[in-house]
Amino acid sequence: MAIAAFFQTGGSVFVLLAIFAFLPSMTVAAIAEIYRIRSVLFYILSAGMVAIFSTAGFGFVLSLLMFQPKVGPRIGAFSVNWTLVISGMVAGLVYWAVAGRQAGAWRQGRI
C-alpha cells in the first residue's frame, strides 16, 4: 500500500523532474567530452545551471496545470528550489570526480 502511494504522489513528481534534468545533463556531458573540458568549476556550475533550468521548467509545467508550487525565492517568473540547485552542484562535483577528470582522453588514445 505504501509503495503504491509513493508512485501515485512522490514517484510521479520524481519522474517528471528526472525527465526535465536528463536531457540537459546529457548535453553538458557530451559538450564536455567533445571539447575535452576537464575543469571542476565547469562541472559544478553547469550542473547548478541544469538544476535551475530543470526546476524552473518543472515549475512552469506545474503552473500550466494550475498548480502553484511554493518552493522558494523567485528568479524572474520562476520559483527555484535551492536545495535542488546545491544537490545538482554536488552531483556535478561527483561526476567530475568519476568521469570529468578524463574527459576527452579517449580521443587521444589514453585513458
C-alpha positions in Angstrom: 0.0 0.0 0.0 2.8 2.4 0.9 4.7 1.7 -2.4 1.5 2.4 -4.4 1.1 5.8 -2.6 4.7 6.7 -3.3 4.3 6.1 -7.0 1.0 8.0 -7.1 2.3 11.1 -5.4 6.1 11.5 -5.0 7.1 9.0 -7.6 5.3 10.9 -10.4 7.0 14.1 -9.3 10.4 12.4 -9.2 9.9 11.0 -12.7 8.9 14.4 -14.1 11.8 16.2 -12.5 14.2 13.5 -13.7 12.8 13.9 -17.3 13.5 17.7 -17.1 17.0 17.1 -15.9 18.1 14.2 -18.1 18.5 15.8 -21.5 20.3 19.0 -20.3 22.7 16.8 -18.2 23.5 14.6 -21.1 24.0 17.6 -23.3 26.5 19.1 -20.8 28.3 15.7 -20.6 28.5 15.5 -24.4 29.8 19.0 -24.7 32.5 18.4 -22.1 33.6 15.2 -23.9 33.7 16.8 -27.3 35.7 19.8 -26.2 37.8 17.9 -23.6 36.7 20.2 -20.8 38.2 18.9 -17.5 37.6 21.9 -15.2 35.9 21.1 -11.9 34.4 24.6 -12.0 32.7 23.9 -15.3 31.1 20.7 -14.0 29.9 22.4 -10.8 28.5 25.5 -12.4 26.9 23.7 -15.4 25.2 21.2 -13.0 23.9 24.1 -11.0 22.5 25.7 -14.1 20.9 22.5 -15.2 19.3 22.3 -11.8 18.0 25.9 -12.1 16.6 25.3 -15.5 15.1 21.9 -14.6 13.3 23.2 -11.5 12.1 26.3 -13.5 10.8 24.2 -16.3 9.2 21.8 -13.9 7.5 24.7 -12.1 6.4 26.1 -15.4 4.7 22.8 -16.3 3.1 22.7 -12.9 1.8 26.2 -13.3 0.3 25.2 -16.7 -1.6 22.5 -14.8 -3.0 25.2 -12.4 -0.8 24.2 -9.5 1.4 26.9 -8.0 4.3 25.3 -6.1 5.7 27.3 -3.2 9.3 26.0 -3.3 11.5 29.1 -2.8 12.5 32.5 -3.9 11.7 33.7 -7.4 14.1 34.3 -10.2 12.1 36.3 -12.8 8.8 34.5 -13.3 10.1 31.2 -11.9 10.5 29.8 -8.4 13.7 27.9 -7.7 14.3 25.3 -5.1 17.8 26.0 -3.9 18.1 22.6 -2.3 17.9 21.0 -5.7 20.5 23.5 -7.1 23.0 22.7 -4.4 22.4 19.0 -4.8 22.9 19.5 -8.5 26.2 21.2 -7.9 27.3 18.3 -5.7 26.3 15.9 -8.4 28.4 17.9 -10.8 31.4 17.6 -8.5 30.8 13.8 -8.2 30.5 13.4 -12.0 33.8 15.3 -12.4 35.5 13.1 -9.8 34.2 9.9 -11.6 34.4 10.8 -15.3 35.1 14.5 -15.9 38.8 14.4 -15.0 39.4 12.2 -18.0 37.0 14.0 -20.4 38.1 13.6 -24.0 41.0 11.3 -23.1 39.6 8.5 -25.3 40.2 10.8 -28.3 43.9 11.0 -27.5 44.2 7.2 -27.1 45.0 7.3 -23.4 42.7 6.6 -20.5 
